[in-house]
Amino acid sequence: MTGAAAMGKKAKSFEESEERLTKAVRESAQEIWKAGLGAFSDLQKRARAVEGDRIGHVRETVNSLEKVFEERVTRALESIGVPMRQDINALIDRVDELSRQVEELKALVKKPVKKATTKKA
């Protein structure tokens, strides 16, 4: 066999090996993909089954965390002197009451005051 024929045979052999390797990698990737999809599907089924049992617990935990967060934020705001909603509502009520009293006083001032007449004896 001549050098050129040997090189041609090696090149052909290399191409065949490369094709087999590519095919094997492709098949392996497909198998891995299928296995991954199967595992994901199984996980979804299990999650749905467990979800019903644990959803109440998860909600309770979230509600508890929200309450703790709100309490801590409220304490922090109070510690730096930020008025809370109830403080603002109390001020609004007080302003309304004072406005009502001012209107009543205005009405009294507008009424003509009757002068007391003294009778001469």
Stockholm file with secondary structure:
# STOCKHOLM 1.0

chainA/1-121         MTGAAAMGKKAKSFEESEERLTKAVRESAQEIWKAGLGAFSDLQKRARAVEGDRIGHVRETVNSLEKVFEERVTRALESIGVPMRQDINALIDRVDELSRQVEELKALVKKPVKKATTKKA
#=GR chainA/1-121 SS CCHHHHHHHHHHHHHHHHHHHHHHHHHHHHHHHHHHHHHHHHHHHHHHHHHHHHHHHHHHHHHHHHHHHHHHHHHHHHHTTCCCHHHHHHHHHHHHHHHHHHHHHHHHHHSCCCCCCCCCC
#=GC SS_cons         CCHHHHHHHHHHHHHHHHHHHHHHHHHHHHHHHHHHHHHHHHHHHHHHHHHHHHHHHHHHHHHHHHHHHHHHHHHHHHHTTCCCHHHHHHHHHHHHHHHHHHHHHHHHHHSCCCCCCCCCC
//
